[in-house]
């Protein structure tokens, strides 16, 4: 996808070239998103959705209306971009013909906006896995680094929550295990939004933090690690996975995090261990033990289906994330707060000195670069 390079400060922009580049990129987007096919499929779904007996089968009805909504959103997105680009082209022609530079600021602002919107659409071309559109289960685990690593785990949870908020995604924190002194030993959250898994799969791996430790009396520099594991959240996984009750060990305990008046008063939190595989899932966010067990079983089913998919492709990593040690030499990204400020992704080379913005959820450049690296180098998506 060819992109027009932005002009350097003080350099005059070639607006005609930028418009031509945007038109080419939009045509490419219409191609890989299959705009003609989307129109045809929408017509089919609209016909099906209009059937008077549609809701006789609620599961099928929800599937039909959900798919219809997504396709309609994709068509509207492309049509809006086409109209905005057409308006910009007309504005440019008028500016040239009338030799009127008064609209220059409006035109350049429009082009910058179109650039950003098209970049977002182009991410779709990087998604090829069957689960990329799904919600994501994000599990964070403290690694080497003691209390600093546990604090770092909590910082990462906040980073992903802020990123999700920026994108308009919802986040449900289903389990947190508090650290001994501060931070978190682990956390499990479900990020809900279209392409949440496809995007967050780029974050799978070990994250390293270097800073002056606030937990060290001498305030020495400390390196700490945390692991991010990401799995697609599949609402229908239970229908595809057989779970025998005799293979489960179910433990209940008191919730240890925020969640309302019931927290720390009843044994409502649930931890389920799948004995044949050793997979452990926990949930404490719901208000009753029954609800927590139901959600934990959903997560367990998704992880077991994930494991089955990975076993059928034994040469590939499991979807649930890398199994390497959460320590030196295995990190995908380093976050340095001292002696200098830098966040650098070791897979793609993308870096920034604005550490505060990154920790506040500004990680889009890192995600996009990793998705593009996978496509360029032919690296398989975790859900392929």
N, C-alpha and C positions, 0 to 999 in steps of 0.2 A: 504494500500500500504506500504509494508515493505521497509524501507530505511536503508542502511548501515550507521552507525554513523561515522562521520569523526574522524580520529585519533587525539588525543591530540598532542600538540607540542612535538616533540622528540620521539613520539611513532610510531613504525613501522606499516604501514597500511597493512591490510589483503586484498591484491588486488584481490585475487581469490574470496573471499566472496563478495567484492564490485561488481565485474563483474557478479557474480551469481545474486545478488540483482537487478542490473540494467536489466539483461535479464528477470527476473521475472516481474519487473515493466513494461517493454516494452511489454511483452506478455499480461499483464493486460490492457495496454493502447490500444493495437490492438483489444482486446475484447470489451471494453466499447465504443470505437469509431467505432466498426463494420467494420473492414478492409475489410473482404470478401464482405460485403454488399456495401461498398464504391466502390469497383472494379466493381461490377455488375451495380450499379447505374451510374457510370461514363460511362460505355459502352452504356447504354440507352440514356444518355444525349448527348453523342458524336454522336450517330445516329440521334437524333432529331436535333442537332445543324447543321448537314450536309444537312438537307433538304433545297432544293432550295427556298421554299416558307416561310422559317422561319421568315423573317423580314416583311412578310405581316401583321403580328400581332406584332408590336414593343414591347408592354408590355410583351407578352409571350416570345419573343426573349430575352429581357433583363433578364427575370427571369431564362430562361434556361442557358444562358451564365454565369450569376452570380453564379448559383448553381454549374455549371460545374467547374468554377474556384475555388470555395471553396472546392469542393470534391477533385479536382486535387491537391490542396495545402495540404490537409490533408494526402492524399496518399503519396505525395512526402516527407512530414515531417516524417512520420513513416518509409518509406523506407530509408531515409537518416540516421535516428537514428539506424536502423537495420544494415546498412552498416558500420557506424562508430563504433558500438558496436562489430560487427564481426571483424573489423580491430584491435580493442583493444584486443580482445580475442586472436587473432593470435599473436599479439605483446607480450602479456603476456606469451604465451606458448613458444615462441622463447627465451624470457628472462630467463625462468626457465630452458629450455633444454640446452641453451648455457651458463648458469650461467653468463649472461651479464647484469650488472646493469647500463650500459651506457644509456639504453633507459628508465630507471626508471622515470626520470623527464618528458619525453614526455608522458609516459603512465599515470602518475598521473594527468598531465594537461588535458589529454583526458578524464579521468574519471570524473574530476571536471566539465568539459564542458558538458559531457553527463548527469551528475546529474542535472545541471541547466536546460538543455533543456528538460529533462524528467519531471522535476517539473512543467515546463510551460505546457507541454502536460497534466499532471495529473489534472490541473485545469479544463480541459474540463469535467472531470467526475463529477465536482461539479455543473455544469450547467444543469438544468432540466426544466427551465421555457421556455415557447414558445417564449419569446422576448429576451432571454439572448444574442443572436447573434447580436441584433440590435444596432444601434447608441443610444446615451443617451442624454436626455435633463437634464442638471444640472442647478438647480436654487439655488442661495445662497441668504440668507436674514440675515441682521444684527439683532441681538437680544439685550438682556440686556447688557449695558456697554457703551452706548453713543458713543463718537467719537472713542474710542478704539475698540468697536464692529464693527464699520464701517471700520476701518482700518484692523481689523481681517478678515472681509469679503473679502476685496481686497487681503489679503495675501492668503486666501484659494483659491480664483480664480487663483492666480498665481501658487499655489501648484498643482492644478489639471491640469493646462495647461502644467506645466513642466512634470508631470507624463505622460500626453498624448504624449508629445514630446518624452519622453524616449521610449514609446511603438510604436512610429511611427504612432500614431493616429493624425487626423486633428481636430482642434478646431475652431468653428465659434462662436464668441461672438455676440449674437443677441441683447442684451439689457444690459445697465448698468445705474443705477441711482446713481449719485454721492452723497456722504455724505455732511452734512452741512459744515464741516471743512476739512475733509480728508476722504479717503477711499470710500466705497460704501455702500449705503443702500441696494441695491440688484443687482444681475446680473443673466443673463440667457445665457447659452452657450450650443451648441450642440457639443458633442464629437463623432467624426466619426471614427469607426474602428470595426472590427469584435470582438464581445463579449464586446463592450464598456459598454452596459447596465448591462450585467451579472456581470462584474467586479465592476462597480461604484455603483451598488445597495448595495454593502457592506459598502458604505460611507454615506448612508442615515441616517440622525440624527443630533443631536446637537453637535457641537464641541466647547470646552472651551479652552480659552487662559488665562494663568496667566503670567504677566510680570510687569516690572517697566514701568509705563505709560510714553511714550514720550510726551503726551499731558497734563500732570499734572505738574504744575509749581514746585511742591514739589517732583516730581518724585516718587510718591508713587506707591505701588503695586496695580495693577488693574486686576480684573477678568472680562472677556468679553465673549460673546457667539455669535455664528452664526449657522444658520440652512442650511444643505445641503439636498435638495429634488431632487430625481432622478426619471425620467420617461423615458420609452423607446420611441425613436423617430420613428414613423411609417409613412413612406412616403405614404402608402396606407390607412391611417386612415380615410381620407376624404371620401373614398368609402364606409366605414362601418358605418359612423356616419352622421346622418341627422342634419344639422345646419340651423335653420330658421333665415333669416335675421332680422326678427322682434324681435328675442331674443338677438340681439347684440346691444351694444352701442360702437360706434367707435369714439375714440378721436385721434386727431393728435397734435403733438407738435414738438419742435425743438430738434434734437439729442443733447446729452450732452457729448458724448465721442469721442474718436478718430475715424476717419472714412473717412477723405478726405475733400475736399474743400466744399462739400455740407453741412457738419455738421455745425449747428448753424446758417445757412443762410435761410433754408426753413423748413416748417413744414412737414418734410418727415417721422418722426418717428410716429409709430402707436401703440395705446393701444386699445385692444379689451376686453370688458367685456361681458361675457355670463351671461345675467341677471337671468335665472332660477337657475343657480348653483353658481353664484358669482365668477366663475373662471375668472381671469384677466391675459392676456398675452400681452407682448409688444415686439416690434422689431424696431431697429433703425439702424441696420448695413448695410442694403441694400441702394442703391443709390437713389431710388425713393420711393414715398409713396405707389405706386402700388406694388412694390416688397416687401416692408416691410409688407404691409397688407397680401400678399400671404403667406409669411413665418409665420406671426402671426397666420393665419388661419390654417396652417399646425400644428403648436404647439398646438393650441386650440383643433383641431380634435384629436390629440394624447392624450391630457389630458382628453377629454370627453370619448374617448374609454377606457382609463385607469379607469375612474370613473365608467363606465358601468361594466367593468370586476370586479371591486372591489365590486360593489353593488350586483353582482351575487354571490359573496362569502363574505356575510356580516360579517362573523366572522373574516375576515382577514383585515389587514391594506390596505389602498388604495395604489396603486403603486406609487403615486406621492410623498409619503414620510410621515413621522410621523407628527401628528398634535399637539404634546405636546408643552408647553411653551418653548421658546428659552431662558432658564434661568437655575438657580441652580437646581440640582437634576435630570436633564433630559439628560445630555450629554452622548454620546457614547465614547468620547475620550477626554483626557485632554492633552494640550500642555503647559508645564511649562518651562518658560525661567528664572524665578527668584522665590525663592532664589537658586534654583538648576535647572539643565537641565534634562528634562524627558518628553517623550511622552508615554502615556499609554492608551491602549484601555481597557475600563471598561467591555466590553463584553467578551473578550478573554483572558485578562491579558497580552497580548503581549506588550512589552515596549522596549524603547531604549533611551539612553542618547544623541544620535546624533540628536538633534532637528534641526540643520541647514540642515542636509541631508533630513529629513522628509519634511521640509518646501520647499525644493528644488525638491520635487516630489518623493522621495524614500518611497513610501507607500505600496509597493508590499506585504511585510510581514503582514501588518495589513489587507489588502484585503484578502489574502489567508487564514489567520487564521479565519476570520469571515465567509468565505465561507465554510471552513471545520467545524466550529462550527455549522452552520446551518445543514449541512449534518449529523453530529454526533448526534446532539440533536433533529433531526427531525423537526427543525424549517422550516417553509415554505419559499421558495424563494418569493420575492415580485411579481414575474411574474407567480407563480404557479397558 
